């Protein structure tokens, strides 16, 4: 007898629909699985056979063939076990056909018949919705993850016996469950009011958060770079529903969905990833034999903080070129290309030299050539992709406590939230959301300047030898400053403030050889 059920494979955060066929025919007893399968998929036949036996179902002494379609698509992972079991059960006439025709089936099975959790259930739910497949059978432990998306009926399964019982019931949909989640705003112990002085640094962080601009902080040890960076999440507005879904898919395929959701509470703050400088290229950008997302993708819609920036391996830093430009990372493998989103704000901090005190000649012990070598670890193409650079200066202890506390994170956050709302309305019909993402073809439309400001920008770009990319980044930063001020057009004051956040590059990297 013949049967067919539906499941899916993952390519990046995208699900691809596949079909699992089962045929039981007279002949020498055998159990074969075909269809361009990875080793862990081929091993499913033993897991399924023993799981069915321990669930009270003995396979007939016949020729059993399982085929995965399409045949030219590589199938990997262990989440096909339950689909294989379902196809065999239907071919044995143990369960009715009707419910299988309108279902996607996922889950790994243990030898005792238990259905075990798998990763990637949220992209699978998106696939079911897009293909108008109304039902999904998922492991009980994956119920929260699959329930994030509306429009799909999710049926949790604890065991193979449980699956058979549900399929045989008069109304299987009665077994459907949905975990209703509540959204929770994070509570931070840090606050920008704790940072005394450093007005330019806090202003740079505000502008970066408002327009999602990449920011590099450079200064001596103990000047507050890391302190300012760790407080950036406190001024970032919450994610929209679309952003939450996009981020949740990344965490779903990486097997880290529980980071976003505990019990029935869904965290809605933007992610903040701060990898150590010993991270590998694979850890940063993702990869592996069966690729999983790296730090750049786990920071999607949030912040990637790289402290001690030049201490990261040069190849790892250079790998950031494509993610910073394209907002996605592609990983090529023999069976296909995996693509993960990585739309993040890059926040980097560094010392100006190996000892950290250049250009203070009283403290710095580095030679000019040593300083050049240290700064050249950050190549010009990477610097060109950073919108803003700000210098942090040490504040003497005698002056530190004379400084009055600055604005609180909540005060800054309200301005950033207002700027985000302006951008949301402006780009409502566009495929981008923030000023930092405005493509060059739309610059004239959204970054309008008067004749005086245009003349200033042209003179500045000529004097500083800005590249086309650098000039556009200056304009985008000015656009964000104008939004923070509630100005419809970019004024001269906005352009001059934006240009001030490019002067540190000139101070430290002017004359450096491009490597």
HELIX and SHEET records of a PDB file:
HELIX    1   1 UNK A   39  UNK A   42  1                                   4    
HELIX    2   2 UNK A   44  UNK A   54  1                                  11    
HELIX    3   3 UNK A   81  UNK A   91  1                                  11    
HELIX    4   4 UNK A   98  UNK A  101  1                                   4    
HELIX    5   5 UNK A  121  UNK A  130  1                                  10    
HELIX    6   6 UNK A  140  UNK A  142  5                                   3    
HELIX    7   7 UNK A  143  UNK A  146  1                                   4    
HELIX    8   8 UNK A  160  UNK A  168  1                                   9    
HELIX    9   9 UNK A  172  UNK A  175  5                                   4    
HELIX   10  10 UNK A  192  UNK A  194  5                                   3    
HELIX   11  11 UNK A  199  UNK A  211  1                                  13    
HELIX   12  12 UNK A  225  UNK A  230  1                                   6    
HELIX   13  13 UNK A  232  UNK A  235  5                                   4    
HELIX   14  14 UNK A  241  UNK A  253  1                                  13    
HELIX   15  15 UNK A  257  UNK A  259  5                                   3    
HELIX   16  16 UNK A  281  UNK A  285  1                                   5    
HELIX   17  17 UNK A  295  UNK A  298  1                                   4    
HELIX   18  18 UNK A  309  UNK A  311  5                                   3    
HELIX   19  19 UNK A  314  UNK A  318  1                                   5    
HELIX   20  20 UNK A  320  UNK A  326  1                                   7    
HELIX   21  21 UNK A  368  UNK A  375  1                                   8    
HELIX   22  22 UNK A  380  UNK A  384  1                                   5    
HELIX   23  23 UNK A  397  UNK A  400  1                                   4    
HELIX   24  24 UNK A  409  UNK A  426  1                                  18    
HELIX   25  25 UNK A  435  UNK A  437  5                                   3    
HELIX   26  26 UNK A  440  UNK A  442  5                                   3    
HELIX   27  27 UNK A  443  UNK A  446  1                                   4    
HELIX   28  28 UNK A  451  UNK A  464  1                                  14    
HELIX   29  29 UNK A  468  UNK A  484  1                                  17    
HELIX   30  30 UNK A  492  UNK A  500  1                                   9    
HELIX   31  31 UNK A  503  UNK A  509  1                                   7    
SHEET    1   A 4 UNK A   2  UNK A  11  0                                        
SHEET    2   A 4 UNK A  14  UNK A  25 -1                                        
SHEET    3   A 4 UNK A  63  UNK A  69 -1                                        
SHEET    4   A 4 UNK A  30  UNK A  34  1                                        
SHEET    1   B 3 UNK A 103  UNK A 105  0                                        
SHEET    2   B 3 UNK A 135  UNK A 139  1                                        
SHEET    3   B 3 UNK A 153  UNK A 157  1                                        
SHEET    1   C 2 UNK A 108  UNK A 109  0                                        
SHEET    2   C 2 UNK A 115  UNK A 116 -1                                        
SHEET    1   D 3 UNK A 182  UNK A 184  0                                        
SHEET    2   D 3 UNK A 265  UNK A 267  1                                        
SHEET    3   D 3 UNK A 261  UNK A 262 -1                                        
SHEET    1   E 5 UNK A 272  UNK A 273  0                                        
SHEET    2   E 5 UNK A 303  UNK A 306  1                                        
SHEET    3   E 5 UNK A 345  UNK A 350  1                                        
SHEET    4   E 5 UNK A 215  UNK A 219  1                                        
SHEET    5   E 5 UNK A 388  UNK A 392  1                                        
SHEET    1   F 2 UNK A 328  UNK A 333  0                                        
SHEET    2   F 2 UNK A 336  UNK A 341 -1                                        
END                                                                             
